[in-house]
Amino acid sequence: VSATATTRVLEWSADAAEGGPLRAVVLVPKNPDPAGHPVLFALHGRGEALKGPALGAWGWPRDYALTRALDRVASPPLTARDLEGLASPAYLEAKNRRLAARPYGGMVVVCPYVPDLDLRGDGEARAYGAQLLATLLPWVRASTPARSEPWATGIDGVSLGGFAALTIGLAYPTEFGAVSGLQPALQSEPVSPWVEKALAARARNPRLALRLLTSDGDYFRGVVGRVSQALRDAGVEHVHEVVRGPHDYVWNRGPGAYELLLWNDEALRG
């Protein structure tokens, strides 16, 4: 993947002595806002985790066609082809209406390699998140037109990356303004730990935006719905949406990429 009409592509790495090994691909707006841009961590799925750092870090930019999506949200209207044929006319109309009313403002999208984390607990994901915050985020803020405020920093991801994003965001809520999971790989039982994490995170950061997004063909849809219901029962305000499509690469390149960009761009701009 090379630079596009709207986006510069940077690569970053850290060796073991610097808290690594870590690799990341960073997507930077070509025409930066003088006021700076929000920062979004975009975490890939398990397929890319198994490819290793050198290839896995390209999950969102290349395998999920995020650079194409960045060009398209900057030049609406979106088409059914952009959404890989997975958008109903009503869904497409709503996205284009949103872009007409509030054009995409641009973010620095940080795509780090995500290792094959243990989904049965949060220890590995929390440690990985601490690495990102200690090593990669300071570099992004120093080397790109990134805003430095935590409220302008978000984390999102798909499947394994969705689990990681939710775990990291809720573990370090004062570091983020928005936390989201796309088709997150949540385990079925129990759901109560997610409620406890969300309540604790909101106590530390009452303004933290939270989203759970799944799809009608997502095999994690049921557990995501149960977590959402438990959050509602506990009074934790959040967004829960179900869109069209399977748990597969075609969804990542279609609705997944556009949901990643549009919701976070709005959430991180207040």
Order of alpha helices (4+ residues) and beta strands (2+ residues): beta-beta-beta-alpha-alpha-alpha-alpha-beta-alpha-alpha-beta-alpha-beta-alpha-beta-alpha-beta-alpha
